[in-house]
């Protein structure tokens, strides 16, 4: 999250503060607190993995991408992470929604002055 370029002002000030709080130091602080307290008081820790990071781990440890994903997930869970999510489905939904919006705008291009052009982006961070 520290790679955010603030390229499109896509976040509110409040969201930005939350993103700033999600860093390595805070991650390990929460994991360590969870180890010391009753499970009923644990903070739920969720990690999202983008598929672009997996080939690096696969190459580094001479594994297939699927095996790297399984091992990375197992490693994170061994640290105390509760949930590990793959962001691929979110990216797929984003593409489908952008496609749907473009088709609607294209069909309205003659009726609405500002239907086109349509700008879309994905966060490079």
Secondary structure, DSSP 8 states (H G I E B T S, - for coil): -TT----S--S-HHHHHHHHH-SHHHHHHHHHHHHHS-GGG----EEEE-HHHHHHHHHHTT--HHHHHHHHHHHHHHHT-SEEEETHHHHHHHHHHHHHHHHHHHHTTTT-TTS----------
